[in-house]
């Protein structure tokens, strides 16, 4: 470990330079008016930014969202901005700028953290900075730009690893270990509050590994206490989330296909050395991976790619075998191997039986995400090995032999492709017949990609063979930056501003906030030939992206979306006004004309207002914002309630269907609501409402907001049962309306337990921090 004030200053400067380089480099497209986009980034992040900004401007607060799911608890979402300051720009900046800048900032933090990590392995400042930049520009990291909250691991996993090593190895030599300890806690909290518990689990495993390798068990135990403290603090959000997630469409768990979906399956493996394998098309206009893909994977979960560019490169792979002889590189080498095996998912030997033996591991979906820590470890191995070459003639020989062997393998593949070019291209034409294409034939494509992958390796061989070993780490580090930097156009996609585009749907928004239902068939439609896919996503995709047009979505793209809503959403394809009414929708967007229970609304999609590629309808008898159910009927189960919604033929029937998912009511006979009406409503804050009813007797009073377990109702200090109307909306059972107004408020579940857990976590952190200096002194002797 580098030590002393001068070394610490160099580490800080190198980390800042690496972070700023990535921040400025990846911001260049944004400065030119081009912003990053992709399914998750656009549908989730951009939608949240639009929703939060509109909600903030209306003074509705951010605890419960008006625009996301017609009342989802945004404070508990993995994408919440309340607990994660790095997402606060979603409220301050223009949405396109905010969402792209937040993603780029995470990669910049990751670059700086990786630089610090490499310095803990005693790499030079220049090679460490280059390694940090290379990691941030790797295909796996760039691909995470479009995967919403999962990019937080690119920032905080390397930070947690670096702070752990600094805590374990530098205590007693570089001053107080409290700074690394504090950063370790902040890194773990960033992963938990940022919405990626899998990254937290990876970081905790790395802390255990480094503690065992360093044999500083006293300091290692303190580091684990810090991690445990951060976990308890994170329960401030996650304990409440777990209650609400039980209502969600994954509340009963996931099947095996979904747990192991989005693996780094065998059809991606060639992409480890061929950068354009799944992103750069060849003749006849398809990527080489797709030639393998279709017959191999009937599972529909794999139709959406998770990591299009898992590229590591021949340069990195050539350093892996020699790394076994470098003591300092063994820990990252082990992390690389384990992470790679886990990322293989269903096509690997480890994860399928592990999920069967330890089911909680199945909570962490998308095995391909493990490629992040594998890529981090692989970059660390390459920089460490190249840095040690100048000190060891034996290691130099090993690296040269490995590099020549790898280069020979690539050359042999190139010769095979060259001699068999005609047969390869003919097989492609037979398998995928098509007309003339602007793309190169597969044989020429393969030759180009093999040469592209071999170029950094040629630099390594030249450096070692021509006697430049003293500067090998710099040559290798910057060759790696060049190798990964060329992945940018393959792994990212930019488009014009989406949130600020003129949308015909914006004409629906008026003095009140409309709730829009969209037919699921629109998501796969290609209606406008002259509109780019990003703009089409803005128009046609269900979810919170509608907030950019000023309307709420009844079915958000969120893990909190209840099962009942997910079920009913699928039935919107049939054009059912009853289903749309039950979802709380005021308007309905569908790809074909319908007539029952709706009224046509002219929206100028095309030159003619009457004839367009799809139709917008207002729902007749749409659910009011506040209402009293007339002659409500209690359903015995969720299934019975859904069946009643499907069969309802009028608004009155739909709004009289009641069920009790939280088992808060004992009587099966509900008050009729005859003679009871809504007199006055005070709903200025989205998470609380005060309703005054007029009349006599009892009633079931409902708000048009999604049912969640955290809703509570009181009347004159007495708690009222909270039930569900139309299998979707929240309602309170009132025995006597004359007792006073009804107050409904959303309270995050398990408040006392969450606060207690957070207090325990802060106590553990304080205890561990108080013992760091003494433990560091003892371990250093």
Buried (B, 14 or more C-beta within 10 A) or exposed (E): BBBEEEBBEBBBEBBBBBBEBBBEBBBEBBEEEBBBBBBBBBBBBBBBBBBBBBBBEEEBBBBBBBBBBBBBBBBBBBBBBBBBEBBBBBBEBBBBBBBBBBBBBBBBBBBBBBBBBBBBBBBBBBBBBBBBBBBBBBBBBBBBBBBBBBBBBBBBBBBBBBBBBBBBBBBBBBBEBBBBBBBBBBBBBBBBBBBBBBBBBBBBBBBBBBBEBBEBEBBBBBBBBBBBBBBBBBBBBBBBBEBBBBBBBBBEEEEEEBBBBBBBBBBBBBBBBBBBBBBBBBBBEBBBBBBBBEEEBEBEBBEEBBBBBBBBBBBBBBBBBBBEBBEBBBBBBBBBBBBBBBBBBBBBEBBBEBBEEEEEBBBBBBBBBBBBBBBBBBBBBBBBBBBBBBEBEEBBEBBBBBBBEBBEBBEEBBEEBBEEBEEBBEEBBEEBEEEEEEBBBBBBBBBBBBEBBBBBBBBBBEBBEEEBBEBBBBBBBBBBBBBBBBBBEBBBBBBBBBBEBEBBBBBBBEEEBBBBBBBBBBBEBEBBEEBEBBBBBBBBBBBBBBBBBBBBBBBBBBBBBBBBBEBBBEBBBEBBBBBBBBBBBBBBBBBEEBEEBBEEBEBEBBEEEEEBBBBBBBBEBBBBBBBBBBEBBBBEEBEBBBBBBBEBEEBEBBBBBBBBBBEBBEEEEBBBBEEBEBEEBEBEBBBBBBBEBEBEBBBBBBBBBBBBBBBBBBBEEEEBBBBBBBBBBBBBBBBBBEEBBBBBBBBBBBEEEBEBBBEBBBEBBEEBBEBBBEBBEEBBE
